[in-house]
Amino acid sequence: MIGAEAELDGKAVDAGWADGASKEKIEAWTNKGLELHDEVDKVVQKTSAVEYGRLLRKVRLIYFIRPKADVDLI
């Protein structure tokens, strides 16, 4: 799918995007996807780290806002 999306200048593919595609076309998409593997991996890791950090800050904020009595009960 990544190879097909790269061919569309980064736009998402539509439903049924591979219907009727030739074996050669699927192979070309596969090869392009493999070429982009390292870049995609870096983007996924960075995005995950940013989202994890955002959620962790949210949890810490909740922890510090709760009244101390709630913490003592746990």
PDB file with SEQRES, HELIX, SHEET and CRYST1 records, atoms N, CA, C and O in Angstrom:
SEQRES   1 A   74  MET ILE GLY ALA GLU ALA GLU LEU ASP GLY LYS ALA VAL          
SEQRES   2 A   74  ASP ALA GLY TRP ALA ASP GLY ALA SER LYS GLU LYS ILE          
SEQRES   3 A   74  GLU ALA TRP THR ASN LYS GLY LEU GLU LEU HIS ASP GLU          
SEQRES   4 A   74  VAL ASP LYS VAL VAL GLN LYS THR SER ALA VAL GLU TYR          
SEQRES   5 A   74  GLY ARG LEU LEU ARG LYS VAL ARG LEU ILE TYR PHE ILE          
SEQRES   6 A   74  ARG PRO LYS ALA ASP VAL ASP LEU ILE                          
HELIX    1 AA1 ILE A    2  GLU A    7  1                                   6    
HELIX    2 AA2 LYS A   23  GLU A   35  1                                  13    
HELIX    3 AA3 HIS A   37  ILE A   65  1                                  29    
HELIX    4 AA4 LYS A   68  LEU A   73  1                                   6    
CRYST1    1.000    1.000    1.000  90.00  90.00  90.00 P 1           1          
ATOM      1  N   MET A   1       0.823  -1.182   0.000  1.00  0.00           N  
ATOM      2  CA  MET A   1       0.000   0.000   0.000  1.00  0.00           C  
ATOM      3  C   MET A   1       0.871   1.252   0.000  1.00  0.00           C  
ATOM      4  O   MET A   1       0.529   2.235  -0.657  1.00  0.00           O  
ATOM      5  N   ILE A   2       1.965   1.236   0.707  1.00  0.00           N  
ATOM      6  CA  ILE A   2       2.832   2.410   0.788  1.00  0.00           C  
ATOM      7  C   ILE A   2       3.397   2.754  -0.582  1.00  0.00           C  
ATOM      8  O   ILE A   2       3.487   3.925  -0.953  1.00  0.00           O  
ATOM      9  N   GLY A   3       3.772   1.731  -1.324  1.00  0.00           N  
ATOM     10  CA  GLY A   3       4.268   1.967  -2.680  1.00  0.00           C  
ATOM     11  C   GLY A   3       3.211   2.583  -3.576  1.00  0.00           C  
ATOM     12  O   GLY A   3       3.513   3.479  -4.365  1.00  0.00           O  
ATOM     13  N   ALA A   4       1.980   2.117  -3.466  1.00  0.00           N  
ATOM     14  CA  ALA A   4       0.881   2.672  -4.264  1.00  0.00           C  
ATOM     15  C   ALA A   4       0.603   4.112  -3.856  1.00  0.00           C  
ATOM     16  O   ALA A   4       0.361   4.962  -4.713  1.00  0.00           O  
ATOM     17  N   GLU A   5       0.634   4.394  -2.559  1.00  0.00           N  
ATOM     18  CA  GLU A   5       0.409   5.764  -2.092  1.00  0.00           C  
ATOM     19  C   GLU A   5       1.537   6.681  -2.538  1.00  0.00           C  
ATOM     20  O   GLU A   5       1.294   7.847  -2.847  1.00  0.00           O  
ATOM     21  N   ALA A   6       2.760   6.181  -2.577  1.00  0.00           N  
ATOM     22  CA  ALA A   6       3.887   6.985  -3.050  1.00  0.00           C  
ATOM     23  C   ALA A   6       3.680   7.361  -4.515  1.00  0.00           C  
ATOM     24  O   ALA A   6       4.019   8.466  -4.938  1.00  0.00           O  
ATOM     25  N   GLU A   7       3.128   6.442  -5.270  1.00  0.00           N  
ATOM     26  CA  GLU A   7       2.847   6.701  -6.686  1.00  0.00           C  
ATOM     27  C   GLU A   7       1.782   7.790  -6.847  1.00  0.00           C  
ATOM     28  O   GLU A   7       1.740   8.484  -7.862  1.00  0.00           O  
ATOM     29  N   LEU A   8       0.926   7.930  -5.838  1.00  0.00           N  
ATOM     30  CA  LEU A   8      -0.133   8.952  -5.856  1.00  0.00           C  
ATOM     31  C   LEU A   8       0.320  10.227  -5.149  1.00  0.00           C  
ATOM     32  O   LEU A   8      -0.513  11.010  -4.694  1.00  0.00           O  
ATOM     33  N   ASP A   9       1.615  10.440  -5.055  1.00  0.00           N  
ATOM     34  CA  ASP A   9       2.195  11.612  -4.380  1.00  0.00           C  
ATOM     35  C   ASP A   9       1.766  11.711  -2.919  1.00  0.00           C  
ATOM     36  O   ASP A   9       1.494  12.799  -2.412  1.00  0.00           O  
ATOM     37  N   GLY A  10       1.709  10.561  -2.253  1.00  0.00           N  
ATOM     38  CA  GLY A  10       1.430  10.526  -0.831  1.00  0.00           C  
ATOM     39  C   GLY A  10      -0.037  10.545  -0.462  1.00  0.00           C  
ATOM     40  O   GLY A  10      -0.374  10.569   0.722  1.00  0.00           O  
ATOM     41  N   LYS A  11      -0.909  10.534  -1.440  1.00  0.00           N  
ATOM     42  CA  LYS A  11      -2.349  10.527  -1.139  1.00  0.00           C  
ATOM     43  C   LYS A  11      -2.797   9.108  -0.810  1.00  0.00           C  
ATOM     44  O   LYS A  11      -2.234   8.134  -1.310  1.00  0.00           O  
ATOM     45  N   ALA A  12      -3.813   9.006   0.034  1.00  0.00           N  
ATOM     46  CA  ALA A  12      -4.328   7.692   0.436  1.00  0.00           C  
ATOM     47  C   ALA A  12      -4.979   6.996  -0.760  1.00  0.00           C  
ATOM     48  O   ALA A  12      -5.600   7.636  -1.608  1.00  0.00           O  
ATOM     49  N   VAL A  13      -4.826   5.697  -0.809  1.00  0.00           N  
ATOM     50  CA  VAL A  13      -5.468   4.917  -1.864  1.00  0.00           C  
ATOM     51  C   VAL A  13      -6.942   4.724  -1.518  1.00  0.00           C  
ATOM     52  O   VAL A  13      -7.326   4.742  -0.349  1.00  0.00           O  
ATOM     53  N   ASP A  14      -7.752   4.540  -2.541  1.00  0.00           N  
ATOM     54  CA  ASP A  14      -9.188   4.312  -2.346  1.00  0.00           C  
ATOM     55  C   ASP A  14      -9.457   2.835  -2.104  1.00  0.00           C  
ATOM     56  O   ASP A  14      -8.595   1.984  -2.329  1.00  0.00           O  
ATOM     57  N   ALA A  15     -10.661   2.548  -1.643  1.00  0.00           N  
ATOM     58  CA  ALA A  15     -11.082   1.157  -1.460  1.00  0.00           C  
ATOM     59  C   ALA A  15     -10.964   0.431  -2.805  1.00  0.00           C  
ATOM     60  O   ALA A  15     -11.312   0.980  -3.851  1.00  0.00           O  
ATOM     61  N   GLY A  16     -10.479  -0.785  -2.762  1.00  0.00           N  
ATOM     62  CA  GLY A  16     -10.317  -1.571  -3.976  1.00  0.00           C  
ATOM     63  C   GLY A  16      -9.137  -1.124  -4.820  1.00  0.00           C  
ATOM     64  O   GLY A  16      -9.089  -1.390  -6.021  1.00  0.00           O  
ATOM     65  N   TRP A  17      -8.191  -0.448  -4.196  1.00  0.00           N  
ATOM     66  CA  TRP A  17      -7.064   0.134  -4.918  1.00  0.00           C  
ATOM     67  C   TRP A  17      -6.242  -0.869  -5.702  1.00  0.00           C  
ATOM     68  O   TRP A  17      -5.633  -0.509  -6.710  1.00  0.00           O  
ATOM     69  N   ALA A  18      -6.210  -2.110  -5.267  1.00  0.00           N  
ATOM     70  CA  ALA A  18      -5.381  -3.108  -5.958  1.00  0.00           C  
ATOM     71  C   ALA A  18      -6.201  -4.007  -6.881  1.00  0.00           C  
ATOM     72  O   ALA A  18      -5.649  -4.889  -7.538  1.00  0.00           O  
ATOM     73  N   ASP A  19      -7.522  -3.787  -6.934  1.00  0.00           N  
ATOM     74  CA  ASP A  19      -8.355  -4.609  -7.816  1.00  0.00           C  
ATOM     75  C   ASP A  19      -7.926  -4.417  -9.264  1.00  0.00           C  
ATOM     76  O   ASP A  19      -7.834  -3.290  -9.752  1.00  0.00           O  
ATOM     77  N   GLY A  20      -7.672  -5.498  -9.927  1.00  0.00           N  
ATOM     78  CA  GLY A  20      -7.308  -5.447 -11.337  1.00  0.00           C  
ATOM     79  C   GLY A  20      -5.864  -5.061 -11.612  1.00  0.00           C  
ATOM     80  O   GLY A  20      -5.473  -4.915 -12.770  1.00  0.00           O  
ATOM     81  N   ALA A  21      -5.069  -4.893 -10.562  1.00  0.00           N  
ATOM     82  CA  ALA A  21      -3.662  -4.536 -10.768  1.00  0.00           C  
ATOM     83  C   ALA A  21      -2.895  -5.760 -11.265  1.00  0.00           C  
ATOM     84  O   ALA A  21      -3.118  -6.884 -10.814  1.00  0.00           O  
ATOM     85  N   SER A  22      -2.005  -5.514 -12.187  1.00  0.00           N  
ATOM     86  CA  SER A  22      -1.203  -6.620 -12.724  1.00  0.00           C  
ATOM     87  C   SER A  22      -0.164  -7.062 -11.704  1.00  0.00           C  
ATOM     88  O   SER A  22       0.144  -6.347 -10.750  1.00  0.00           O  
ATOM     89  N   LYS A  23       0.361  -8.249 -11.928  1.00  0.00           N  
ATOM     90  CA  LYS A  23       1.400  -8.782 -11.042  1.00  0.00           C  
ATOM     91  C   LYS A  23       2.614  -7.855 -11.047  1.00  0.00           C  
ATOM     92  O   LYS A  23       3.244  -7.638 -10.012  1.00  0.00           O  
ATOM     93  N   GLU A  24       2.934  -7.315 -12.209  1.00  0.00           N  
ATOM     94  CA  GLU A  24       4.081  -6.410 -12.338  1.00  0.00           C  
ATOM     95  C   GLU A  24       3.854  -5.119 -11.554  1.00  0.00           C  
ATOM     96  O   GLU A  24       4.775  -4.591 -10.930  1.00  0.00           O  
ATOM     97  N   LYS A  25       2.617  -4.616 -11.593  1.00  0.00           N  
ATOM     98  CA  LYS A  25       2.304  -3.384 -10.887  1.00  0.00           C  
ATOM     99  C   LYS A  25       2.404  -3.605  -9.378  1.00  0.00           C  
ATOM    100  O   LYS A  25       2.955  -2.771  -8.658  1.00  0.00           O  
ATOM    101  N   ILE A  26       1.874  -4.723  -8.907  1.00  0.00           N  
ATOM    102  CA  ILE A  26       1.957  -5.044  -7.476  1.00  0.00           C  
ATOM    103  C   ILE A  26       3.404  -5.202  -7.053  1.00  0.00           C  
ATOM    104  O   ILE A  26       3.788  -4.768  -5.967  1.00  0.00           O  
ATOM    105  N   GLU A  27       4.205  -5.819  -7.903  1.00  0.00           N  
ATOM    106  CA  GLU A  27       5.631  -5.976  -7.604  1.00  0.00           C  
ATOM    107  C   GLU A  27       6.318  -4.612  -7.546  1.00  0.00           C  
ATOM    108  O   GLU A  27       7.172  -4.387  -6.687  1.00  0.00           O  
ATOM    109  N   ALA A  28       5.958  -3.705  -8.445  1.00  0.00           N  
ATOM    110  CA  ALA A  28       6.539  -2.358  -8.441  1.00  0.00           C  
ATOM    111  C   ALA A  28       6.153  -1.620  -7.160  1.00  0.00           C  
ATOM    112  O   ALA A  28       6.988  -0.948  -6.555  1.00  0.00           O  
ATOM    113  N   TRP A  29       4.885  -1.743  -6.744  1.00  0.00           N  
ATOM    114  CA  TRP A  29       4.453  -1.116  -5.492  1.00  0.00           C  
ATOM    115  C   TRP A  29       5.206  -1.702  -4.305  1.00  0.00           C  
ATOM    116  O   TRP A  29       5.614  -0.974  -3.400  1.00  0.00           O  
ATOM    117  N   THR A  30       5.387  -3.013  -4.312  1.00  0.00           N  
ATOM    118  CA  THR A  30       6.117  -3.685  -3.232  1.00  0.00           C  
ATOM    119  C   THR A  30       7.543  -3.166  -3.147  1.00  0.00           C  
ATOM    120  O   THR A  30       8.033  -2.852  -2.063  1.00  0.00           O  
ATOM    121  N   ASN A  31       8.204  -3.078  -4.287  1.00  0.00           N  
ATOM    122  CA  ASN A  31       9.591  -2.598  -4.313  1.00  0.00           C  
ATOM    123  C   ASN A  31       9.688  -1.157  -3.821  1.00  0.00           C  
ATOM    124  O   ASN A  31      10.610  -0.808  -3.084  1.00  0.00           O  
ATOM    125  N   LYS A  32       8.736  -0.324  -4.228  1.00  0.00           N  
ATOM    126  CA  LYS A  32       8.745   1.077  -3.779  1.00  0.00           C  
ATOM    127  C   LYS A  32       8.507   1.134  -2.268  1.00  0.00           C  
ATOM    128  O   LYS A  32       9.147   1.920  -1.569  1.00  0.00           O  
ATOM    129  N   GLY A  33       7.597   0.312  -1.769  1.00  0.00           N  
ATOM    130  CA  GLY A  33       7.349   0.257  -0.333  1.00  0.00           C  
ATOM    131  C   GLY A  33       8.581  -0.166   0.443  1.00  0.00           C  
ATOM    132  O   GLY A  33       8.862   0.368   1.517  1.00  0.00           O  
ATOM    133  N   LEU A  34       9.317  -1.127  -0.102  1.00  0.00           N  
ATOM    134  CA  LEU A  34      10.548  -1.575   0.550  1.00  0.00           C  
ATOM    135  C   LEU A  34      11.615  -0.487   0.535  1.00  0.00           C  
ATOM    136  O   LEU A  34      12.387  -0.359   1.485  1.00  0.00           O  
ATOM    137  N   GLU A  35      11.662   0.297  -0.539  1.00  0.00           N  
ATOM    138  CA  GLU A  35      12.604   1.418  -0.609  1.00  0.00           C  
ATOM    139  C   GLU A  35      12.313   2.447   0.481  1.00  0.00           C  
ATOM    140  O   GLU A  35      13.226   3.049   1.047  1.00  0.00           O  
ATOM    141  N   LEU A  36      11.030   2.636   0.763  1.00  0.00           N  
ATOM    142  CA  LEU A  36      10.610   3.658   1.731  1.00  0.00           C  
ATOM    143  C   LEU A  36      10.550   3.148   3.168  1.00  0.00           C  
ATOM    144  O   LEU A  36      10.196   3.897   4.078  1.00  0.00           O  
ATOM    145  N   HIS A  37      10.891   1.884   3.376  1.00  0.00           N  
ATOM    146  CA  HIS A  37      10.752   1.257   4.692  1.00  0.00           C  
ATOM    147  C   HIS A  37      11.429   2.047   5.807  1.00  0.00           C  
ATOM    148  O   HIS A  37      10.804   2.318   6.832  1.00  0.00           O  
ATOM    149  N   ASP A  38      12.681   2.417   5.628  1.00  0.00           N  
ATOM    150  CA  ASP A  38      13.408   3.117   6.697  1.00  0.00           C  
ATOM    151  C   ASP A  38      12.771   4.467   7.017  1.00  0.00           C  
ATOM    152  O   ASP A  38      12.652   4.839   8.185  1.00  0.00           O  
ATOM    153  N   GLU A  39      12.361   5.198   5.982  1.00  0.00           N  
ATOM    154  CA  GLU A  39      11.727   6.503   6.191  1.00  0.00           C  
ATOM    155  C   GLU A  39      10.394   6.352   6.931  1.00  0.00           C  
ATOM    156  O   GLU A  39      10.099   7.103   7.860  1.00  0.00           O  
ATOM    157  N   VAL A  40       9.603   5.375   6.506  1.00  0.00           N  
ATOM    158  CA  VAL A  40       8.310   5.136   7.163  1.00  0.00           C  
ATOM    159  C   VAL A  40       8.527   4.726   8.613  1.00  0.00           C  
ATOM    160  O   VAL A  40       7.803   5.175   9.502  1.00  0.00           O  
ATOM    161  N   ASP A  41       9.512   3.884   8.854  1.00  0.00           N  
ATOM    162  CA  ASP A  41       9.812   3.440  10.215  1.00  0.00           C  
ATOM    163  C   ASP A  41      10.168   4.627  11.108  1.00  0.00           C  
ATOM    164  O   ASP A  41       9.706   4.706  12.246  1.00  0.00           O  
ATOM    165  N   LYS A  42      10.983   5.547  10.600  1.00  0.00           N  
ATOM    166  CA  LYS A  42      11.363   6.729  11.382  1.00  0.00           C  
ATOM    167  C   LYS A  42      10.152   7.604  11.692  1.00  0.00           C  
ATOM    168  O   LYS A  42      10.013   8.105  12.808  1.00  0.00           O  
ATOM    169  N   VAL A  43       9.276   7.786  10.704  1.00  0.00           N  
ATOM    170  CA  VAL A  43       8.086   8.614  10.907  1.00  0.00           C  
ATOM    171  C   VAL A  43       7.166   7.979  11.949  1.00  0.00           C  
ATOM    172  O   VAL A  43       6.635   8.675  12.815  1.00  0.00           O  
ATOM    173  N   VAL A  44       6.977   6.669  11.869  1.00  0.00           N  
ATOM    174  CA  VAL A  44       6.115   5.967  12.822  1.00  0.00           C  
ATOM    175  C   VAL A  44       6.693   6.072  14.235  1.00  0.00           C  
ATOM    176  O   VAL A  44       5.958   6.332  15.188  1.00  0.00           O  
ATOM    177  N   GLN A  45       8.000   5.873  14.372  1.00  0.00           N  
ATOM    178  CA  GLN A  45       8.623   5.965  15.689  1.00  0.00           C  
ATOM    179  C   GLN A  45       8.509   7.364  16.266  1.00  0.00           C  
ATOM    180  O   GLN A  45       8.201   7.525  17.447  1.00  0.00           O  
ATOM    181  N   LYS A  46       8.754   8.381  15.443  1.00  0.00           N  
ATOM    182  CA  LYS A  46       8.678   9.760  15.923  1.00  0.00           C  
ATOM    183  C   LYS A  46       7.248  10.110  16.315  1.00  0.00           C  
ATOM    184  O   LYS A  46       7.022  10.709  17.366  1.00  0.00           O  
ATOM    185  N   THR A  47       6.291   9.743  15.483  1.00  0.00           N  
ATOM    186  CA  THR A  47       4.887  10.028  15.777  1.00  0.00           C  
ATOM    187  C   THR A  47       4.453   9.327  17.055  1.00  0.00           C  
ATOM    188  O   THR A  47       3.757   9.915  17.882  1.00  0.00           O  
ATOM    189  N   SER A  48       4.858   8.080  17.218  1.00  0.00           N  
ATOM    190  CA  SER A  48       4.509   7.328  18.426  1.00  0.00           C  
ATOM    191  C   SER A  48       5.122   7.968  19.662  1.00  0.00           C  
ATOM    192  O   SER A  48       4.467   8.064  20.700  1.00  0.00           O  
ATOM    193  N   ALA A  49       6.362   8.404  19.563  1.00  0.00           N  
ATOM    194  CA  ALA A  49       7.037   9.023  20.708  1.00  0.00           C  
ATOM    195  C   ALA A  49       6.349  10.324  21.106  1.00  0.00           C  
ATOM    196  O   ALA A  49       6.168  10.596  22.293  1.00  0.00           O  
ATOM    197  N   VAL A  50       5.971  11.118  20.123  1.00  0.00           N  
ATOM    198  CA  VAL A  50       5.291  12.387  20.414  1.00  0.00           C  
ATOM    199  C   VAL A  50       3.944  12.116  21.083  1.00  0.00           C  
ATOM    200  O   VAL A  50       3.602  12.763  22.073  1.00  0.00           O  
ATOM    201  N   GLU A  51       3.185  11.170  20.550  1.00  0.00           N  
ATOM    202  CA  GLU A  51       1.871  10.851  21.117  1.00  0.00           C  
ATOM    203  C   GLU A  51       2.015  10.253  22.516  1.00  0.00           C  
ATOM    204  O   GLU A  51       1.238  10.586  23.411  1.00  0.00           O  
ATOM    205  N   TYR A  52       2.990   9.382  22.712  1.00  0.00           N  
ATOM    206  CA  TYR A  52       3.231   8.800  24.032  1.00  0.00           C  
ATOM    207  C   TYR A  52       3.563   9.890  25.043  1.00  0.00           C  
ATOM    208  O   TYR A  52       3.050   9.883  26.163  1.00  0.00           O  
ATOM    209  N   GLY A  53       4.419  10.822  24.646  1.00  0.00           N  
ATOM    210  CA  GLY A  53       4.780  11.933  25.530  1.00  0.00           C  
ATOM    211  C   GLY A  53       3.578  12.793  25.883  1.00  0.00           C  
ATOM    212  O   GLY A  53       3.430  13.218  27.028  1.00  0.00           O  
ATOM    213  N   ARG A  54       2.718  13.050  24.902  1.00  0.00           N  
ATOM    214  CA  ARG A  54       1.524  13.847  25.143  1.00  0.00           C  
ATOM    215  C   ARG A  54       0.614  13.150  26.153  1.00  0.00           C  
ATOM    216  O   ARG A  54       0.115  13.779  27.086  1.00  0.00           O  
ATOM    217  N   LEU A  55       0.403  11.850  25.959  1.00  0.00           N  
ATOM    218  CA  LEU A  55      -0.459  11.102  26.876  1.00  0.00           C  
ATOM    219  C   LEU A  55       0.155  10.987  28.268  1.00  0.00           C  
ATOM    220  O   LEU A  55      -0.560  11.057  29.268  1.00  0.00           O  
ATOM    221  N   LEU A  56       1.465  10.812  28.337  1.00  0.00           N  
ATOM    222  CA  LEU A  56       2.131  10.720  29.631  1.00  0.00           C  
ATOM    223  C   LEU A  56       2.003  12.028  30.407  1.00  0.00           C  
ATOM    224  O   LEU A  56       1.775  12.012  31.616  1.00  0.00           O  
ATOM    225  N   ARG A  57       2.150  13.162  29.715  1.00  0.00           N  
ATOM    226  CA  ARG A  57       1.975  14.454  30.384  1.00  0.00           C  
ATOM    227  C   ARG A  57       0.539  14.607  30.885  1.00  0.00           C  
ATOM    228  O   ARG A  57       0.307  15.167  31.957  1.00  0.00           O  
ATOM    229  N   LYS A  58      -0.406  14.117  30.120  1.00  0.00           N  
ATOM    230  CA  LYS A  58      -1.806  14.184  30.525  1.00  0.00           C  
ATOM    231  C   LYS A  58      -2.041  13.361  31.799  1.00  0.00           C  
ATOM    232  O   LYS A  58      -2.735  13.814  32.710  1.00  0.00           O  
ATOM    233  N   VAL A  59      -1.472  12.167  31.865  1.00  0.00           N  
ATOM    234  CA  VAL A  59      -1.616  11.309  33.041  1.00  0.00           C  
ATOM    235  C   VAL A  59      -0.950  11.958  34.249  1.00  0.00           C  
ATOM    236  O   VAL A  59      -1.512  11.949  35.345  1.00  0.00           O  
ATOM    237  N   ARG A  60       0.230  12.514  34.062  1.00  0.00           N  
ATOM    238  CA  ARG A  60       0.913  13.171  35.177  1.00  0.00           C  
ATOM    239  C   ARG A  60       0.133  14.371  35.681  1.00  0.00           C  
ATOM    240  O   ARG A  60       0.098  14.637  36.882  1.00  0.00           O  
ATOM    241  N   LEU A  61      -0.497  15.101  34.756  1.00  0.00           N  
ATOM    242  CA  LEU A  61      -1.301  16.250  35.151  1.00  0.00           C  
ATOM    243  C   LEU A  61      -2.484  15.792  36.001  1.00  0.00           C  
ATOM    244  O   LEU A  61      -2.795  16.417  37.015  1.00  0.00           O  
ATOM    245  N   ILE A  62      -3.135  14.727  35.604  1.00  0.00           N  
ATOM    246  CA  ILE A  62      -4.251  14.190  36.383  1.00  0.00           C  
ATOM    247  C   ILE A  62      -3.766  13.779  37.773  1.00  0.00           C  
ATOM    248  O   ILE A  62      -4.436  14.049  38.770  1.00  0.00           O  
ATOM    249  N   TYR A  63      -2.610  13.129  37.842  1.00  0.00           N  
ATOM    250  CA  TYR A  63      -2.061  12.685  39.124  1.00  0.00           C  
ATOM    251  C   TYR A  63      -1.823  13.870  40.061  1.00  0.00           C  
ATOM    252  O   TYR A  63      -2.142  13.799  41.248  1.00  0.00           O  
ATOM    253  N   PHE A  64      -1.263  14.957  39.530  1.00  0.00           N  
ATOM    254  CA  PHE A  64      -0.936  16.105  40.371  1.00  0.00           C  
ATOM    255  C   PHE A  64      -2.163  16.937  40.723  1.00  0.00           C  
ATOM    256  O   PHE A  64      -2.134  17.661  41.717  1.00  0.00           O  
ATOM    257  N   ILE A  65      -3.216  16.861  39.961  1.00  0.00           N  
ATOM    258  CA  ILE A  65      -4.425  17.636  40.235  1.00  0.00           C  
ATOM    259  C   ILE A  65      -5.290  16.971  41.297  1.00  0.00           C  
ATOM    260  O   ILE A  65      -5.976  17.662  42.049  1.00  0.00           O  
ATOM    261  N   ARG A  66      -5.271  15.647  41.373  1.00  0.00           N  
ATOM    262  CA  ARG A  66      -6.135  14.938  42.331  1.00  0.00           C  
ATOM    263  C   ARG A  66      -5.826  15.370  43.758  1.00  0.00           C  
ATOM    264  O   ARG A  66      -4.669  15.612  44.105  1.00  0.00           O  
ATOM    265  N   PRO A  67      -6.852  15.464  44.573  1.00  0.00           N  
ATOM    266  CA  PRO A  67      -6.616  15.803  45.985  1.00  0.00           C  
ATOM    267  C   PRO A  67      -5.748  14.727  46.652  1.00  0.00           C  
ATOM    268  O   PRO A  67      -5.805  13.554  46.284  1.00  0.00           O  
ATOM    269  N   LYS A  68      -4.958  15.137  47.620  1.00  0.00           N  
ATOM    270  CA  LYS A  68      -4.064  14.209  48.306  1.00  0.00           C  
ATOM    271  C   LYS A  68      -4.831  13.075  48.986  1.00  0.00           C  
ATOM    272  O   LYS A  68      -4.312  11.963  49.083  1.00  0.00           O  
ATOM    273  N   ALA A  69      -6.035  13.323  49.450  1.00  0.00           N  
ATOM    274  CA  ALA A  69      -6.843  12.286  50.116  1.00  0.00           C  
ATOM    275  C   ALA A  69      -7.069  11.099  49.177  1.00  0.00           C  
ATOM    276  O   ALA A  69      -7.065   9.954  49.628  1.00  0.00           O  
ATOM    277  N   ASP A  70      -7.264  11.350  47.905  1.00  0.00           N  
ATOM    278  CA  ASP A  70      -7.456  10.264  46.939  1.00  0.00           C  
ATOM    279  C   ASP A  70      -6.197   9.400  46.828  1.00  0.00           C  
ATOM    280  O   ASP A  70      -6.276   8.178  46.704  1.00  0.00           O  
ATOM    281  N   VAL A  71      -5.071  10.038  46.874  1.00  0.00           N  
ATOM    282  CA  VAL A  71      -3.808   9.307  46.746  1.00  0.00           C  
ATOM    283  C   VAL A  71      -3.580   8.435  47.982  1.00  0.00           C  
ATOM    284  O   VAL A  71      -3.101   7.307  47.864  1.00  0.00           O  
ATOM    285  N   ASP A  72      -3.916   8.946  49.156  1.00  0.00           N  
ATOM    286  CA  ASP A  72      -3.714   8.191  50.395  1.00  0.00           C  
ATOM    287  C   ASP A  72      -4.590   6.941  50.464  1.00  0.00           C  
ATOM    288  O   ASP A  72      -4.223   5.962  51.114  1.00  0.00           O  
ATOM    289  N   LEU A  73      -5.738   6.969  49.802  1.00  0.00           N  
ATOM    290  CA  LEU A  73      -6.643   5.833  49.841  1.00  0.00           C  
ATOM    291  C   LEU A  73      -6.130   4.672  48.997  1.00  0.00           C  
ATOM    292  O   LEU A  73      -6.515   3.526  49.228  1.00  0.00           O  
ATOM    293  N   ILE A  74      -5.299   4.940  48.060  1.00  0.00           N  
ATOM    294  CA  ILE A  74      -4.841   3.899  47.140  1.00  0.00           C  
ATOM    295  C   ILE A  74      -3.823   3.023  47.742  1.00  0.00           C  
ATOM    296  O   ILE A  74      -3.340   2.097  47.089  1.00  0.00           O  
TER     297      ILE A  74                                                      
END                                                                             
